[in-house]
């Protein structure tokens, strides 16, 4: 009869399990943080509700919610993938959290994958809440949700790259200030709450090249106008994603 071996067998957990565990921890940290919750859910819902019910700005359409809902979805993606991630990662780098996690069996690539999975999970929650509020306000989306999902994926990649680039090169305090400032500027100048046609013709090409404008315009074309996948916003978002993520891989400082 063979004796049973109860000796410990040390070793790392499978890579997918480690990534999922870290992603779960990232999601819980996001949802427990008051500032993160304000950025990711409360502000987008308040903007959608307030601007849909109160005619503060002429958006050029009879049904304001049809114009606003796609823009608020784009804003939610930016708030999670860019602003929230930049601030959180910046302070994690400052306090040495990234350095310690990068030395664990999870590895640095696994940590980045876990952060990406956490961002996507939070975005799913945001989309469910914003779509539900929009439907309650009378929004009736058209077009392909698959095309909208592709735009969101490209927007997430672009904003994540920009957020990590900021967090990996600036001090935490500078990242906090810059990320919030960029959020406010793009909220006003990215076509989220009112059309880019409200701006002078000379600056429109610059504004249209911004990732928030491309994502907002693309989602609006698909969900409000029922158009096919818009190629120009796709190209703009893909370009931002490739450039920003490429710079992150070369310049991100873990310490």
HELIX and SHEET records of a PDB file:
HELIX    1   1 UNK A   15  UNK A   32  1                                  18    
HELIX    2   2 UNK A   34  UNK A   37  1                                   4    
HELIX    3   3 UNK A   38  UNK A   42  3                                   5    
HELIX    4   4 UNK A   43  UNK A   53  1                                  11    
HELIX    5   5 UNK A   64  UNK A   78  1                                  15    
HELIX    6   6 UNK A   79  UNK A   84  3                                   6    
HELIX    7   7 UNK A   85  UNK A   94  1                                  10    
HELIX    8   8 UNK A   97  UNK A  102  1                                   6    
HELIX    9   9 UNK A  107  UNK A  136  1                                  30    
HELIX   10  10 UNK A  145  UNK A  169  1                                  25    
HELIX   11  11 UNK A  172  UNK A  189  1                                  18    
HELIX   12  12 UNK A  196  UNK A  198  5                                   3    
HELIX   13  13 UNK A  201  UNK A  208  1                                   8    
HELIX   14  14 UNK A  211  UNK A  223  1                                  13    
HELIX   15  15 UNK A  231  UNK A  251  1                                  21    
END                                                                             
